[in-house]
Amino acid sequence: MERNKLARQIIDTCLEMTRLGLNQGTAGNVSVRYQDGMLITPTGIPYEKLTESHIVFIDGNGKHEEGKLPSSE
């Protein structure tokens, strides 16, 4: 699956978790395996404000995209 579609699914999952009262504010994270690493929600951005471009890729060595901060958890 392409990255933007996975990022959209991550955001939709975050919003559903909030709607169900499972998470609040910027607590927690959602991630999915992608290529040789994973896509994960960023730190400090409320789910309601997330866009596909906010989702962070972390490679198999733990390095993340420059200028983006992955979840601190």
SEVORO-633252 format. One record per residue (C-alpha): x, y, z. Coordinates in pm, whole numbers, padded with zeros to 5 digits, always signed. Layout:
<atoms>
XYZ
...
</atoms>
This chain:
<atoms>
+00000+00000+00000
+00126+00348-00073
+00250+00571+00205
-00023+00838+00190
-00299+00577+00212
-00134+00418+00517
-00086+00762+00672
-00456+00836+00618
-00549+00506+00786
-00325+00594+01082
-00501+00930+01118
-00846+00773+01085
-00753+00521+01356
-00634+00802+01585
-00958+00993+01536
-01166+00682+01603
-00968+00614+01923
-01043+00969+02038
-01411+00936+01945
-01433+00617+02153
-01260+00783+02449
-00957+00554+02428
-00710+00838+02398
-00695+01211+02468
-00489+01498+02336
-00141+01395+02230
-00108+01086+02450
-00029+00750+02292
+00063+00667+01935
-00036+00461+01635
+00213+00294+01402
+00219+00050+01113
+00499-00145+00945
+00606+00009+00616
+00887-00103+00386
+01197-00160+00603
+01064+00038+00900
+00741+00191+01019
+00513+00492+00996
+00421+00646+01331
+00230+00942+01466
+00443+01244+01559
+00496+01378+01907
+00301+01680+02028
+00040+01715+01753
-00325+01658+01851
-00491+01392+01639
-00751+01639+01512
-00474+01846+01349
-00283+01558+01186
-00233+01545+00811
-00064+01275+00606
+00253+01488+00591
+00286+01479+00972
+00321+01099+00986
+00685+01003+01045
+00883+00724+00878
+01139+00547+01098
+01377+00305+00928
+01487-00031+01064
+01784+00135+01237
+01564+00377+01429
+01649+00684+01217
+01356+00914+01141
+01292+01173+00875
+01473+01500+00924
+01251+01775+01060
+00991+01535+01200
+00971+01401+01555
+00818+01057+01605
+00611+00970+01909
+00817+01002+02225
+00686+00671+02357
</atoms>
